[in-house]
Amino acid sequence: MDKNFERLLATLSMVPTHAARSTSEIHRRLEARGLRASPRTVQRDLEALASHYGIECDTRAKPYGWRWPKDRKRVSVPDMEWPEALSFRLLEDYLSGLLPASISDHLQPYFRQARDKLGTHFDSAPIKRWPEKVRVLSPSQPLLAPKVRRSVHEAVTEALLSERQLEIDYTAVGQEASRTHRIHPLGLVLEGNVLYVVASFYDYAEPRLLAMHRMSRAAPLSEPCETPDGFSLQRYVDEGGFGCGGTELIELDATWHHSCGIHLLQAHLSASQQAEEIDAETVRIRATVRRTERLTWWLMGFGANVEVHGPAELRRDIAKWHREAAAVYGKRPSTPALAPDASTGVVS
C-alpha cells in the first residue's frame, strides 16, 4: 500500500460539505492525528484530490478553503454493510435530537447512505424492519436541544484537537450582553442534550463549565493550550463536576413505596447494594454510594414514594425540601388557575 494512502484518505475526510476549510486547518488536523507532512505537501495533496474527486477551492475570501460542492456526493463510509447501516439509522432516529446541529449536519452523509443501503440493498430482508421494532424512552422529561452555532462548534473542536487557546464571546446566565474571554479548552461533555466546554480562563488553573450554546463567537488562537497540572476530565467529573461526582461515600438506606423502587432490584445503585422486598410494592435498599447533588435530585424526584432513613444529614435535607415545597403549594395561587373550556377542553 502506498505510504501516503492514509494521509490522503484522512485529508479527503477532513473536507467539509457545509463550509470551506483552509489548507492550514487541514494541516493542523492531520498533525493532530500523527500524520506528518509539510503545508506545501498538503496543498499538493488537495489539488490532486480535487482533480480526482471534485472537491473545490473557495477563493472568494482569504484564507482560501476547500469543500465539497453542494451537488456532489461526498465520499462516505466505504462499502457500508448492514451492521453499520443499521447503527447509523438507529443513531439518526433516536440520538440525533440530542446532538448539536453542527454534529448532526456532519453526520447527514452517513445517515443518507444508511437509508439508501437499507432501502435498496436490503429491500425485502427482515433487517430493514428492525427500526420499526425498537423504541428508546427518556427516563426524564425530554427537552429540546439548544442551538449551537456551527462556526462556534467547529472552532471549539478545532482548538481542542490542536490543543490551542480560544477567544470567545460568552453570555453568562442572567446577563444580557456577551463578554470576550481567552480560555484554555480542556474537554467536551454532553449532558443530556446540552454540550459543555470544560475550560480554564486566562492564566487561572481552576476549571470552569461553559455552555456552548451561550457562545456567540469562538476563534482558535495561535498560543498553545495550557492544561492544569494533574487535570483529567474523568477525574473532574468524578470529583463533583456536573453534580454527578464527589469524594464522600455514604451508606444510603431508603424505602420505596408503590412499586417505584422495583427497578432497583435489577439496576443496582452500587455493587454493595442489599435489597429487602417488604411486599409486592415496597422495597428497602441499602447501598454504599457517593453523596452528590445528583443523588439528592434523584431521590427528591420520587416525592412521597421514597423515605430516606439514613444518613441523618441526607434525611434532614430532603425533609427540609419537602417542607418548603409544601409551604409553596399551601399558599393561594398568585394568579387564578386557567380552566379548560368544558366543550372543547382548550384553555382560554
C-alpha positions in Angstrom: 0.0 0.0 0.0 1.2 3.5 -0.8 2.7 5.1 2.3 0.8 8.2 1.6 -2.6 6.5 1.3 -3.6 7.0 5.0 -2.7 10.7 4.8 -4.6 11.2 1.5 -7.7 9.4 2.8 -7.6 11.4 6.1 -7.2 14.6 4.1 -10.3 13.8 2.0 -12.3 13.1 5.1 -11.5 16.5 6.5 -13.0 18.4 3.6 -16.4 19.6 4.8 -19.7 19.9 3.0 -21.3 22.9 4.6 -18.3 25.3 4.7 -14.8 25.8 3.4 -11.8 24.6 5.5 -8.4 26.2 4.9 -5.3 24.2 4.0 -3.7 25.3 7.2 -6.6 24.0 9.2 -6.5 20.6 7.4 -2.7 20.6 8.0 -3.2 21.1 11.8 -5.8 18.3 11.9 -3.5 15.9 10.1 -0.7 16.6 12.5 -3.1 16.1 15.4 -3.7 12.6 14.0 0.1 12.0 13.9 0.2 12.3 10.0 3.2 14.5 9.4 3.5 16.5 6.2 4.6 20.0 5.2 1.9 22.6 4.5 3.1 22.6 0.9 2.6 18.8 0.6 -0.9 19.1 2.0 -1.6 21.8 -0.6 -0.4 19.5 -3.4 -2.5 16.6 -2.0 -5.6 18.8 -2.0 -5.0 19.8 -5.6 -4.5 16.2 -6.7 -7.7 15.1 -4.8 -9.6 17.9 -6.4 -8.8 16.6 -9.9 -10.0 13.0 -9.0 -12.9 13.6 -6.5 -14.2 17.0 -7.4 -13.6 18.9 -4.2 -13.3 22.6 -4.9 -11.3 25.5 -3.6 -13.3 28.6 -2.5 -11.2 31.6 -3.5 -13.8 34.3 -2.6 -12.0 35.2 0.6 -8.7 34.6 2.2 -7.6 32.2 3.5 -8.9 30.0 0.7 -10.8 27.0 1.8 -11.7 23.5 0.5 -15.1 22.0 0.5 -17.4 19.5 -1.3 -19.7 21.1 -3.9 -23.4 21.0 -2.9 -24.4 19.0 -5.9 -21.7 16.4 -5.5 -21.9 13.3 -3.2 -19.3 13.3 -0.5 -17.0 10.2 -0.2 -18.6 8.4 2.8 -18.1 5.2 4.7 -16.7 2.8 2.1 -18.9 -0.2 1.3 -21.2 0.3 4.3 -22.5 -3.1 5.3 -25.8 -3.8 7.1 -24.4 -3.5 10.7 -23.1 0.0 10.0 -26.2 1.0 8.1 -28.5 -0.2 10.9 -26.4 1.6 13.5 -26.5 4.9 11.6 -30.2 4.5 11.1 -30.8 4.0 14.8 -28.5 6.8 15.7 -30.5 9.1 13.4 -33.8 8.0 14.8 -33.0 8.1 18.5 -29.9 10.2 19.2 -29.6 12.9 16.6 -32.0 15.1 18.5 -29.6 15.0 21.5 -26.7 16.2 19.3 -25.9 19.8 18.5 -27.0 20.8 15.0 -23.4 21.1 13.8 -22.7 17.4 14.7 -25.9 16.2 13.2 -25.2 18.1 10.0 -21.8 16.5 9.7 -23.4 13.0 10.0 -26.0 13.6 7.3 -24.0 11.9 4.5 -23.7 8.8 6.7 -27.4 8.9 7.5 -28.3 9.2 3.8 -26.0 6.4 2.9 -27.5 4.2 5.6 -31.1 4.9 4.5 -30.1 4.1 0.9 -28.4 0.9 1.9 -31.3 -0.4 4.0 -33.9 0.7 1.4 -32.1 -0.6 -1.7 -29.8 -3.5 -0.8 -32.0 -5.0 1.9 -35.3 -4.2 0.4 -37.0 -7.5 1.4 -34.8 -8.5 4.3 -36.3 -8.6 7.8 -33.4 -6.3 9.0 -35.0 -3.4 7.1 -37.9 -3.5 9.5 -35.7 -3.6 12.7 -36.0 0.2 13.4 -39.8 -0.3 13.5 -39.4 -2.8 16.3 -37.2 -0.6 18.6 -38.2 2.3 20.8 -36.0 4.3 23.2 -37.7 6.3 26.0 -36.1 9.0 28.1 -36.3 8.4 31.9 -36.8 12.2 32.4 -38.8 14.9 30.8 -37.5 15.3 27.2 -36.2 18.7 26.3 -35.3 20.4 23.0 -31.6 20.8 22.4 -30.4 24.4 22.4 -28.9 25.5 19.1 -25.2 25.8 18.8 -23.7 28.0 16.1 -21.9 25.8 13.6 -18.9 28.2 13.5 -18.6 28.0 17.3 -18.7 24.2 17.3 -16.0 24.0 14.6 -13.8 26.5 16.4 -14.0 24.8 19.7 -13.4 21.3 18.4 -10.5 22.6 16.2 -8.9 24.2 19.3 -9.3 21.1 21.3 -7.9 18.9 18.6 -4.9 21.2 18.0 -4.6 22.0 21.8 -4.7 25.7 21.3 -6.3 28.5 23.2 -9.7 30.1 22.3 -11.1 33.5 22.2 -14.8 33.5 22.8 -17.8 35.9 23.2 -19.9 34.4 26.0 -23.2 35.5 27.6 -23.4 34.3 31.1 -26.7 33.3 32.8 -28.6 36.4 33.9 -26.5 38.7 31.6 -27.8 40.5 28.5 -24.5 41.3 26.9 -21.7 39.0 26.0 -18.1 39.4 27.2 -14.9 38.4 25.5 -12.7 35.8 27.2 -9.5 33.9 26.4 -9.9 30.3 27.5 -7.9 27.0 27.6 -10.4 24.3 26.4 -9.8 21.1 28.3 -12.7 18.9 27.2 -16.3 18.5 25.9 -19.1 16.9 27.9 -22.6 16.2 26.5 -25.0 16.2 29.5 -28.5 15.3 28.3 -28.8 17.4 25.2 -26.6 20.3 26.2 -22.9 20.5 25.1 -20.5 21.9 27.7 -16.9 23.0 27.4 -14.7 22.4 30.4 -12.1 25.2 30.3 -9.8 27.4 32.4 -9.8 31.2 32.0 -6.8 33.4 31.1 -4.0 32.3 33.5 -6.2 30.8 36.1 -6.0 27.0 36.6 -9.4 26.4 38.1 -11.6 24.6 35.5 -15.0 26.2 34.7 -18.1 25.0 32.8 -19.3 26.9 29.7 -22.4 26.0 27.8 -21.5 26.0 24.1 -24.9 27.4 23.1 -24.1 30.6 25.1 -21.1 31.3 22.9 -21.9 33.7 20.1 -18.3 33.6 18.7 -15.2 31.4 19.0 -11.9 31.7 17.3 -8.8 29.5 17.9 -5.6 31.4 18.8 -2.0 30.6 18.0 -1.0 30.1 21.6 -0.9 26.6 22.9 -3.5 25.5 25.5 -2.1 25.0 29.0 -3.6 22.1 30.9 -3.5 22.4 34.7 -1.2 20.0 36.5 -2.8 16.7 37.1 -6.0 17.6 35.3 -8.2 14.7 34.0 -11.6 15.2 32.5 -12.8 12.0 34.1 -11.4 13.0 37.5 -13.1 16.4 37.2 -16.5 14.7 36.6 -15.8 12.1 39.4 -14.9 14.7 41.9 -18.1 16.8 41.5 -18.3 18.3 38.1 -22.0 18.3 36.8 -23.2 17.3 40.2 -22.6 13.6 39.5 -19.3 13.1 41.3 -18.0 13.5 44.8 -15.5 12.1 47.2 -17.8 11.4 50.2 -19.2 7.9 50.4 -22.4 7.4 52.4 -24.5 4.4 53.4 -27.8 5.1 51.8 -30.8 3.5 53.5 -34.2 4.1 51.9 -37.6 2.6 51.3 -39.5 2.9 48.1 -43.3 2.6 48.0 -46.0 1.9 45.4 -43.6 -0.1 43.1 -41.4 3.0 42.5 -38.2 1.1 43.5 -38.8 -2.3 41.9 -36.4 -1.4 39.0 -33.6 -1.2 41.6 -33.8 -4.9 42.0 -32.3 -5.2 38.5 -30.4 -1.9 38.1 -28.4 -1.7 41.3 -27.2 1.5 42.9 -23.8 0.0 43.6 -22.1 -3.3 43.9 -22.7 -3.3 47.7 -26.4 -3.0 47.3 -28.7 -5.1 49.6 -32.4 -5.2 48.9 -35.3 -6.3 51.1 -38.6 -6.8 49.4 -41.1 -5.9 52.1 -44.2 -6.6 49.9 -45.1 -6.6 46.3 -44.9 -2.8 46.1 -42.4 -1.9 48.7 -38.6 -2.4 48.7 -35.9 -1.3 51.1 -32.5 -0.6 49.7 -29.1 -0.3 51.4 -26.1 0.7 49.3 -22.8 2.5 49.5 -23.0 5.5 47.1 -21.3 8.8 46.6 -23.0 11.8 48.2 -23.7 14.1 45.2 -26.2 16.8 44.2 -27.5 14.4 41.5 -28.3 11.7 44.1 -30.3 14.3 46.1 -32.2 15.5 43.0 -32.9 11.9 42.0 -34.3 11.0 45.4 -36.4 14.1 45.6 -37.9 13.2 42.2 -39.7 10.3 43.8 -41.6 12.7 46.1 -43.5 10.9 48.9 -42.8 7.5 47.3 -39.4 7.2 48.9 -38.4 7.6 52.5 -34.7 8.1 53.3 -33.8 6.6 56.7 -30.1 7.4 56.5 -27.7 9.0 56.7 -29.4 11.5 59.0 -28.0 14.6 57.2 -29.4 13.5 53.9 -32.8 12.7 55.5 -32.8 16.2 57.0 -32.0 17.9 53.7 -34.8 16.0 51.8 -37.3 16.6 54.6 -36.5 20.3 54.6 -37.1 20.4 50.8 -40.5 18.7 51.2 -41.5 21.2 53.9 -40.5 24.1 51.7 -42.4 22.6 48.7 -45.5 22.0 50.9 -45.4 25.7 52.1 -45.3 26.9 48.5 -48.2 24.7 47.4 -50.1 25.5 50.5 -50.4 29.2 49.5 -53.2 30.6 47.5 -52.1 30.9 43.8 -50.9 34.4 43.0 -52.8 34.2 39.7 -56.1 32.4 39.1 -55.8 29.0 37.5 -56.8 28.7 33.9 -59.7 26.3 33.4 -60.3 24.5 30.1 -63.5 25.1 28.1 -66.0 22.4 29.0 -66.9 21.7 25.4 -63.5 21.8 23.7 -61.0 21.1 26.5 -58.9 24.1 25.3 -57.5 26.5 27.9 -58.7 30.1 27.0 
